[in-house]
Amino acid sequence: MKILIVGHGGREHALLYKLRSDAPAARFWITRGNAGTAGLAESIDIGAEDVDGIAAWADANAMDLTVVGPEGPLANGLCDALMRRGLAAFGPDRSAARIESSKAFSKELMARAGVPTAEFATFTSIEPALDYIHERGAPIVVKASGLAAGKGAIVCSDVDTAERAATAMLADSAFGGAGQQIVVEEFMDGEELSIFALTDGTDALLMLPAQDHKRIGEGDTGPNTGGMGAYAPVSIATPQLVERAGREIFEPVLSALREGGSPFRGLLYAGLMLTAAGLEVIEFNARFGDPETQALLPLLDGSLLDPFVEIARGGSITGGALAWKDAAALTTVLASAGYPERSTRGVPIRIPSSLESIPGVHVFHAGTRMEGGVCVTDGGRVLAVTAVAPSIEEAAALSRQAAESIEFEGKQFRRDVGWREMRRHAGTA
């Protein structure tokens, strides 16, 4: 079997790791891979955003399956281009991917489907937006409607901050085209959860809930990032709560997409807030989350490739199931100096070879490359260090120990990933 993975970050490295374990005899390629994927897949010199180039290459090389990792190619219609050539692609088409590429579309879809989410309004000009902010007051959230690399949502504790955020997006083009339309919504208070679902457009296999840590600083302080760590499972996400999420969130949204002529096939990600009123949706993504994927996939006890192929070929996953290891996983992200405002590139990285022999430790590469035989930094988030252990406390200790042992100048990481879960455990001890 010949498999192409589109993307070159930590999420794609984790997908490659899992799919290779599912199909060790398969051949793998990846678009502009990183230092960690180098020994696992052949890198092709085509950018992930080059829709026509990827589709032509996959066709010419008779790929049996293409797995699209990042949101950009999905929003630009890569799966459409592959399917037009008769190729199997795991991921939604451009129309269905609007659930992520347009927050305005997503919010309006949720409203039609009766899915619980924050009250909102959308704007394309600044004056009505400012009037709405003054009317609603703070705290309030201002979001760029388009794709902004996970940094387009600004939680504003006061009206002045909200005004500046809206002005930066609509008047000053701080997020380019992504901010030409904005969503202003009520602030939701509670604890966040990430739930992924493999779906054929009708049925969905919900994955183990995870929790992401977006803020750069410990104690959830500082600016938002693409994600500084994650862990799974999450004890507040009981089987009953997950069943409710499937029934009250995933089913009606998938139904609304089908009825609107945009059936969603691939991986649907729901970012949820567990509020005093119950589960509410923060956002949907049209692909695997990063770094939750790096925590979840080492816990998956069974094939990921089988449902991927079934979905990509237009089949059904009705009656399918996912099995999980009786363990916990925690991922610590190592970021470069200056992140998230800027990235420091070309800094040598030393990863102790001893980490390869520690059971349960996985080092997934994100922003790395090989330069003159040396692994160096090549982006903001550099590595994701995952540890799998019998308990969240053991996984946390092992992940942080491994993170401490990796060396590069300016390295920054959070030492409190999983703090809510461990506080809950301490409270019941």
Secondary structure, 3 states (H helix, E strand, C coil): CEEEEECCCHHHHHHHHHHHHHCCCCEEEEECCCCCCCCCCEEECCCCCCHHHHHHHHHHCCCCEEEECCHHHHHCCHHHHHHHCCCCEECCCHHHHHHHHCHHHHHHHHHHHCCCECCEEEECCHHHHHHHHHHHCCCEEEEECCCCCCCCEEEECCHHHHHHHHHHHHCCCCCHHHHCCEEEEECCCCEEEEEEEEECCCCEEECCCEEECCEEECCCEEEECCCCEEEECCCCCCHHHHHHHHHHHHHHHHHHHHHCCCCCCEEEEEEEEEECCEEEEEEEECCCCCCHHHHHHHHECCCCHHHHHHHHCCCCCCCCCCCECCCEEEEEEEECCCCCCCCCCCCECECCHHHHHCCCEEEEECCEEEECCEEEECCCEEEEEEEEECCHHHHHHHHHHHHHHCECCCCECCCCCCHHHHHHHHHHC
